[in-house]
Amino acid sequence: MHPVLVEMLQKPVGWLMIVGTIILFGTPLAVGFFLRKKIRDEEARNKHE
């Protein structure tokens, strides 16, 4: 296996880096999808009024 992969997968610091990267990119995506859903729901509710 490539030395960089060995370092990332076999050391705790590598796992922290992987999890940190997922959180770093996942949080804005999750917030964006949540806001889009809320805005769509709000617009649908305003149409029915």
N, C-alpha and C positions, 0 to 999 in steps of 0.2 A: 504494500500500500504506500501511497505517496507520503513523504514525511510530514507535510502540512496536514493531511487528513489524520494521520496518526496523532499529531499534536492536538488537533481539534476534538477528536473523538475519544481519546484516552485520558485526557487531563480535565480536571474540573473547570479550569479557566476556559477551555474550549467550549464546554457545554454552556457556561455562562454567556459566552460570546454569541452562541447560536440562539439561546433564549432571548438575549438582549436585542439581537437583530430582529427576531420575530416580533417582539413587543414594539420595537422602534417603528417597524413598517406596518404592523397590524393595528395599532391603536388609531392612527389617522384613517385607515380604511374602514374600521369598525364605526368610528364616529361619523364618517361620511355617509355610510350606508344607513345608519340610524337616523341622521338628519334628513336624508332624502325620503325615507319612509314617513317620518313625522310630517314633513312638508306636504307630501302626497296625501296623507290622511287629512291634514288640515284643509287642503284645497278641496278635497272631496266633501268634507263636512260643510264648507262654505257654499259649495254648489247647491246642496240640498236645502239650504236655508232660504 
